Amino acid sequence: MFTEPLVQDYLEIAIKVEAEQFCKQVPPVLVEVFTDQQPAFQRPKTAMHDAGPPKPRKLLDHRRRVFELGSPSKGFGVLTLGRSEENSLVVQDETVSSRHVRLTRVRTTGQILLEDLGSTNGTYVNGKMVIQGRAVELHDGDMVGLGDTLFVFMTPGGFWRRLKELGGDAY
């Protein structure tokens, strides 16, 4: 079974190369982040109010998984994320729908658009719910919530800068 690389794997590269070279080697990414929210199975069955999307504890941690969105040279056209093995990227979280979201890279502009595919527990970008069927453009540093799982979207340049900031703190 394929295992996604960790932030620490990229940190080793970022320390050795300049931004331009890093950006040629690494595509845009989604990095899993820690949250303060309890997993669904630990939460009470009823709640007084919707707590909204999970809140990040720390943006980057060397142990977090990194999901590459295509390849640096070819990019990607369309990727799907969800719990099912049939997706481009599989998210192992019971609160994520089998086909949760679609990511589309606009070839002419390079924009990356996110679209909810009718997920049960919703998709959030920066705390705002994404309406099914309406594409939202992702920008460097955007927080993307799928069920209880939270990611930060990063362009190659943004990822390199954050890795450089993390630097020696990762080991």
C-alpha angles and dihedrals in degrees: 000000000000116000121204116241120254130237089253090063090059093041090065090055095044092053091055103043140048122249096261093055092043091052090054090054102041129054125208110296145202111219120198112234132200117254135197092225120106118243113263094255091057096049123094115262091241128040133194093226141355109273090204123219120346116276119234119243097190127003099217129020123170092234097057122109121249122212112201115215101218126309127308094238100040102025112197139271105207131355129180126209126200147106096282120095087229092074125097088238121027118212112197101212125116090219091060115088120239089251104019110159143000123219117201126188112210103224096208098049104022090233117151114218125196122205128184111230097207097289119186098227098034138241123257132195113194090342096307119115115243111229113231112260095016115107119222122201114235121221131192110285097019114149112229119195122196110179105306093339119098126196135178115222114222134183114220091258093048091047091051092051093050092047090051089051090049089049115133093002090079097070 
